[in-house]
Amino acid sequence: MNNEIFLCRLCRLPSLMNISYVDGVTWVGCGHHVPKIMDGVPKEEWCKCEPKIEKEGHQYPPKGSVTGVCIIS
């Protein structure tokens, strides 16, 4: 995983401890650093939920819940 993920306290991957991913990995935070965060995660592991967000011309999963787990069905 990319070390840059831990540089921003506002946008981040959720803690991996005690989390059961329902639909894949997503992000939490302000949304300004989504590419830096999510580009370090293989796309096949990304949350498949809709609607996607667009940042810098690329599509990313929607923001996760408070726990960082995407639970939208």
N, C-alpha and C positions, 0 to 999 in steps of 0.2 A: 504494500500500500504506500502511496506517495506521502512523504514526510510533510509536504505543504498542507495536507489536510488538517494538521494540528496547529497551524499558525494563526488561524482566524477563530476567534471565540464566538463570533456571531453565526457563521455558517459552518456546519460540520456534519459528519456522519454521526448517527446516534451511537451511543455506547453499545458495544457488542455483548456486554454481560447481561445475561438473563433475558434476552430478547429472542422471540420466535418470529422470524420473518414470514409474513403471510403472502405477500405478493412481490417481494424483492426489496432491494436496498433503495432507500430514498435519502433525502437530506432534511435538515431542520435549520432554522436560523432566519436571517434577514433576506436572503435570496441574492445578494450582490456577488457572491463568490461560488455560485453553483457549478460553473464549468471547472474551476480549480478543484472543487471537492469531488464531483462525480466523474471527471475524466480519469481519476485514479482507480475507479471501480470498473471491472469488465461489464460491458453493456448487457451481456446475457444474465447478469445478476441484478440488473436494475428493476425497480418496480414497474409493472406493466399498466398501472392505473392511468386513467384519463381525468381531466384534460392535462396534456403535457404543457410545460412552459417552454418558452423560447428564449435563449440567451446566446448572444454572439452568433446568431444564425444556426444554432443547433437546438434540437429538442431534448428536453430532460424530464425526468419524472416529476410529478407534483410534490409540493412540500409535504413532509410527513406530519404525523400528529405530535403531540407533546413528547411522547416516548420515542419518536423518530421512526416508528413502525408504520408503514403504509397499510391501512386496513380497509381502504375503500374497495368495495366489490364491484 
